[in-house]
Amino acid sequence: MPPNVDWAYPLLMRLILLTTFLLLALTPAARAGDTCTCQYFGQHLKLGTTICMKSWKGQRIVTCGMTLNNTAWKISDTPCNQVAAKSPARDNASVAVATLEKLLNK
């Protein structure tokens, strides 16, 4: 008479399921790479980029991030004028925003 191994099947299935999820999570396609960008007036900005953008709340600091596996701008409650004095470095995005603000204010 064979030994009772009813306990082994659920354990084996859990192990296979866990291994499958780990392998899928570690594949490069599952992670956001350099190809994921947020668009702002024709510019492609990397994830984590913070800029000043006009929103329904007024001029706000926004950050490029991921939402439901899509890139999206996350709008903060911080107005742009509070942060302008704290950011000494001006990159291309900051210059583009300054240029855009000049165009919008004409």
N, C-alpha and C positions, 0 to 999 in steps of 0.2 A: 504494500500500500504506500503511495507516494506521500511525502510530508505535506502538511497544510501550508501553502504559500500565498494565501489570499491577501496578506498584508503587503506583499512585494509589488503587486501590480499598481496600486495607487501611488506608492513611493516612486516607482520607476517612471510613471507618467508625469509626476511632479518634477522629477529630475530632468526629463526630456523637455518639458515645457520651460523650465527655468533656463536650461542651456540654450534653447532656441531664442528666448528673449534676450539673453546676454549677447549672443552672437549678432542679432539684429541691431542691438543698441550700439555695438562697437564698430559697425560697418561705417565707412566714410559717408555713404549716402544718407545716413540717419542724422548726421550732425550738420549744423549750418557752417558752410565754408565761406571762402572769399567771394563766391559768386552771389551770396545773399546780400543785397544792398537795398537801401531805401532811396526812392527818387525824390528829388526836390528841384523843380524847374529845369529838368534835363540833366541834372547831375546825379551820379550814382554815389551815394555815401555809405561807408561801411557800417556794420552793426556797432552800436555803442557811440556813434557820432552824436554830439549834442549841438543843436543850433537854435536860433531864435526864429520862431515862425508865427505868423498871424493866424489866430484861431478864433472861434466864437467867444472865447474868454478874453480876447485881446492878444497883445504880443506876449507869448509864453515860450519858455524853454521846452524844447521837445527833444526826445532821444530816439534814435533808430533802434528798434528791437524786434523780437519775434512774438507774434500772437497767432495761436492755432496754426503753427507751421508756415506762416506768412510774415513777411516783413511789414512793419507798421510803425507809425510815429506815435510814441507815448507822450501825451501832453501832461506837463507838470502844472502845478498851481503857482510856480515861481514866475513872476513877470520878468521880462528880459532886462529892464533897466536896473534891477537889483543885482544881476549877475555880471553886467558889462564891466563894472569896475574890478571884479575879481578875476577876470580872464585876460591875462596879459598877452598870451599867444594868439595870433590871428592867422588862421589857416585859410585855405581857399573857400571853405564853406562860409566862414565869417565874412569874408570880403564879398561873396556872392549875396549874402543876406543883407549886408550894408548897401550894396548896389540896388538890390530889389526894393529895400525900404525907401531909397531915394526915388526910385521910379514910381512906387505906389503913392508917395506923398506929394507928387507933382500935381 
